[in-house]
Amino acid sequence: MTASTSVIRTEGLAVGFQGKPVVSDISISLRPGESIALVGTNGSGKSTLLKTLVGLLAPISGSIEVLDGVPGSTPRRIGYLGQFHAAGGLLPLQARDVVMMGRYPRRGLLGRITHDDRKIVAKSMQRMGVADLAGQPLRSMSGGQQQRVYIAQVLAREADLLILDEPTAGLDAGSAERYLQVVQEELQRGASVATATHDIGEAMTFDKAILLAGRVVAYGLPRDVLNADRLLEAFGIALRGIPHNGHQDLLSPQDPHGH
Amino acid sequence: MSWFVTPFVDNPFLLRALIAGILVAVSCSIAGTFVVLRGLAFLGDALAHGVLPGVAGALLLGLPGLLGAAVGATLMIIGVNLVTSRSRLSNDTAIGLLFVGMLALGVVMVSRSSTFTGDIVGILFGEILGVSVQDLVQQAIAVVVIGAVSWVFARPFLLLSFDPEQADVAGWPSRRYHLLMLVMVAVAVIMSFQTVGTLLVFGMLLAPAGSGALLARSVPAMMGWAVLIGSLSVYAGMLVSYHFDLAAGASIVVVAVLVFFAIFAVQAVRQSLRDRQAAALATS
């Protein structure tokens, strides 16, 4: 009976790679229409937790339930935006083909792409402001444009749970604002959102926040979790040995693709 | 006109060779499209060469070459998967070593007896002018199987090429579909080596699909271009080989590779002209 009221529920969960935990003792829950922001430095365990939630990584210990089942058991109800995109940008694909991939889980192997699918794809691109790029080859786009197309792909899934790993990376201010508005729309239609971010301002707009630094520093309401002392604690771990005037840089949005 | 048609009308074996070559071009173009999309060129190469010791072993034991090729390709897939999943070395190193090892093993096996010299040339470069009707039927079946697999599994294959994690999240386990894709490529290689040889099948796998990638803006278009260019390369290569008395299989692959680099060069020149125009506009 509790199963139907929570989209994500973990108890004493440890996540990591090859049996080695990166973060342990994670106990969180998320209801339909709720959002949670994962905040922490690079390597703090944000991506590891998100990958465990979508079923890309097996949990190491503890219990985890996502959309009333084990992670990965409900591909039609979950949308995922990874932090890195393998070779996507090199393929001969137009933006609309990429967004259409978001409809594949619903249509299966051979189900026909319908008029509705095309409408949803067009709407998703419009919501991320990339409608005019529909016929453009992905490989001719800037990083920020590609990122908006990838977010549109997740929207096209019409998922009950959106898992987004640093979706604002590479987005300009206008696009980042548009993204935050889209998140609100998704929450209003009853979907839940879990996002990893470096941006404290963005995280403050979420219902819940979890602060990670190789362990759970704090979990709860963003205004409680993201106060100065705790941020210093979380980011200070990464900052050990770095002069104090470096704090501000780490708290502002960073571009992990900046190579 | 007769220059283009009579060789095939007057010589039934040439007509069979043309049909066989086009069937090879079609199956290699379809499989090759995914090899190019997934960036598996090196793996395709390894598969093509891994077939060699299998065929050599089958000949030594008096078994059908096709069976040996299948065993060789299977061992290669298992070997590559084992090495890449257990080792921290890059895939390139592991696959490269397997490739050299299998090739050397094949030559070692054949070197036991000098009467195999003719056979080894046949394995490496194919015997397109000696294909039988039975070979044609075999290759036609391969085209149907490869076409059906790539049609049924187009969506997982596309997601896998785009981003393996997205395939996993969509409910199509990337490891499983990666393996299926490898098997499909292996089938293309095994069914084609008799015609164009193990050395040249790699060219047919990559060149037409590579040309398609340069020309197309969508995956189906890429596959269409690949099939068209591959088939035309077979025809042009055989004509050249007939009129100038050159090795048929090699001529076909040379044409296919030349087409790729011609498209590549034209696009590079056009791009640099466009850049120069843009620069001129910017400075004026």
Interface residues (C-beta under 8 A of the other chain):
Chain A: V54 G55 L56 G72 P75 R76 I78 G79 Y80 G82 H85 A86 A87 G88 L90 L91 P92 L93 Q94 D97 V98 M101 Y104 P105 R107 G108 L109 L110 P137
Chain B: L37 R38 G39 V152 F153 R155 P156 L158 L159 S161 F162 D163 P164 E165 Q166 D168 V169 A170 G171 A213 A216 R217 S218 V219 A221 M222
